[in-house]
Amino acid sequence: MRLRVEFTTEPFDLDEAPAHAVVAREVVQSAELDAVDVGPFGNTAEGDADAVLTAVDALVRRSLEAGATRVSLQINVVGEGEK
């Protein structure tokens, strides 16, 4: 099964990425995922279910440890041919 996760961390800072946002992005960029797209207002990552769920666990834990007060995420099953 393939999954896609979309996530954001808060609080936002438009001038400089807060530590919790940097940590979350580092987690997904270093994970064994097929597709990662990071941006200032949201991030997505896609891959095998085990890899996505492992990355989600790490990004939530590490983001909270780095000062996030909220982590919002959505996980979808990606069907064949869907991108």
FENURGI-V138091 format. One record per run of one state. SS is the DSSP state (~ for helix, > for strand, _ for the rest). FROM is the first residue (numbers start at 1). TO is the last residue. If there is no record, write none. Layout:
# FENURGI-V138091
ss:SS from:FROM to:TO
ss:SS from:FROM to:TO
This chain:
# FENURGI-V138091
ss:_ from:1 to:1
ss:> from:2 to:10
ss:_ from:11 to:18
ss:~ from:19 to:30
ss:_ from:31 to:34
ss:> from:35 to:38
ss:_ from:39 to:42
ss:> from:43 to:48
ss:~ from:49 to:65
ss:_ from:66 to:69
ss:> from:70 to:78
ss:_ from:79 to:83
